[in-house]
Amino acid sequence: MKQYSQERKEAVLKRMMPPENTPVPVLVEETGISGVTLYHWRKQARARGLVVPGDGRNPEYWSSEDKFGVVLETAALNEAEVAEYCRKKGLFTEQVDAWKKNCLQGNTSADQLSRLARKEVQKARNENKQLKRELRRKEKALAETAALLVLRKKMHAIWGENEDE
């Protein structure tokens, strides 16, 4: 088995990490290091808690593990530090906020989720009921207007056009 220096290993891992996020097959071609070795290095880096997707995908398609790693890395940072972190990693602060929200919701119990779902369903029903009420009111107004127009036509047909109008 070929030995690589720690500097070389870190340099390759850095290319796997955001913002470059270079896929492993591309690194195999560029560096000449076997894919098995690169995947092993990536696995070790993940075990250390680093975010190393190395798959070339958009951050929105990263694994839950990688997204959770970013949330953990940014948990103790203030807003300015999170922004700096995101610039270095090629992320948006909104992405990290959304991932954090998803992580927090992931620990919500089934009972809480069903309560939230029931509230959302009730809200949608109330909105639907209100929209139906409004639609009926508008349909009645339209029907009344149409009836008045028909009556006006009949009146003009019977008595003729009035010059005051």
Sequence and secondary structure as in RCSB ss.txt:
>XXXX:A:sequence
MKQYSQERKEAVLKRMMPPENTPVPVLVEETGISGVTLYHWRKQARARGLVVPGDGRNPEYWSSEDKFGVVLETA
ALNEAEVAEYCRKKGLFTEQVDAWKKNCLQGNTSADQLSRLARKEVQKARNENKQLKRELRRKEKALAETAALLV
LRKKMHAIWGENEDE
>XXXX:A:secstr
     HHHHHHHHHHHSTTT   HHHHHHHH   HHHHHHHHHHHHHTT     S   GGGS HHHHHHHHHHHT
T  HHHHHHHHHHHT  HHHHHHHHHHHHHHT  HHHHHHHHHHHHHHHHHHHHHHHHHHHHHHHHHHHHHHHHH
HHHHHHHHH   TT 
